[in-house]
Amino acid sequence: MHNLVKTSRVVTPRLVTLSAIAAMTLALAGCGTTTSERATSGAGVGAAVGAGAAAVTGGSVTQGAVIGGGVGAATGAATDEDDINLD
């Protein structure tokens, strides 16, 4: 009979904090006056957050950056300057 080893993932406070920062960063990705500015800034911020999250969790940094950049660009492009007003 084979021994089955059950593994589980532990959610660390560091991962929770990083997730919260990522969510806030993506929310702020909508800042800018034009759609292209918001998409560009969202892509840059999303790529940085995605790469950082992947590095912390042991994933592929490149894949994290690509996914984060895509999500950030989409978030920035989907918002307008009235959606997020920091003034």
Secondary structure, 3 states (H helix, E strand, C coil): CCCCCCCCCCCCHHHHHHHHHHHHHHHHCCCCCCHHHHHHHHHHHHHHHHHHHHHHHCCCHHHHHHHHHHHHHHHHHHCCCCCCCCC
